[in-house]
């Protein structure tokens, strides 16, 4: 179903359609564990159910094709269409943060500073009775501040004698974890400058959505590596379809958890591949190993293949030579 069809289907079953409810009505704490309500009109069961937060979103998406945002829109806000989502005073849609936090008030920081002066909280709240939050200084105040700063040194200059004293005082001091991290980073750069440059350029902190040509839906990526991999699959003749993988339950440190691999690929020989994108330095991490072992068991049971790709396969390959068959064992 499309997003509009999902809204139409579930909002017609919602007894509170068009009415906003308090978030406290859909959450409860059971033995110290926060659980979220799954209404009976969504699950088609005889009674309401509650599920822990860690598995709630995965269960919604896997069994009912509902994301956390759609759940919040329909159940909490009582919306019947994605067009009714909250908007910034400027008219743009605001960003959804999560089930616990809902939507942002403004679409960006520029609108926040522009419109918050009309907000009662910012209009009445003051800092020590001196200046109202969100209001600019007057021209007279700016001149007073400028005149008071004239002649003052903007930076503290340390003399050579003070530098020697500090150096002597720091001799024999305990090395902190930050020092160790810095030294390890310098060693990595000296050992392999090319890889260090690749890691800097890759910017693993990037997140967003991308619609691959070989997928029927928009895919979420959590790093630029995952985005690059989807684009590589679009260009590869070996890959027929790109999809998101199902959640795989596993146990680590005595706790039940869920592992959601990055991608599920269908190849031109009808073979299904589960792919995990992982940095080389995390491949042998204990929790990553636990996920990998469980995923391989799951793949053997379903006649799938499981592979892990690192920056070595993604970046240090000959241009145009990528083939997924090279990494299937």
Buried (B, 14 or more C-beta within 10 A) or exposed (E): EEBEEBBEEBBEEBEBEEEEEEBEEBBEEEEEEBBBBBBEBBBEEEEEBBBEBEBBBBBBBBEBBBBBBBBBBBBBBBBBEBEBBBBBBEEEBBEBEEBEEBBBBBBBEEBBEBBBEEBEEBBEEEEEEEEBBBEEEEEEEEEEEEEEEEEEEEEEEEEEEEEEEEEEEEEEEEEEEEEEEEEEEEEBBEEEEEBBEBBEEBEBEEEEEBEBEBBEEEBEBBBBBBBBBBEBBBEBEBBBBBBBBBBBEBEBEEEEBBBBBBBBBBBEEEBBBBBBBBBEEEEEEEEBEBBBEBBBEBBEEEEBBBBBBBBEBBBEEEEEEBEBEEBEE
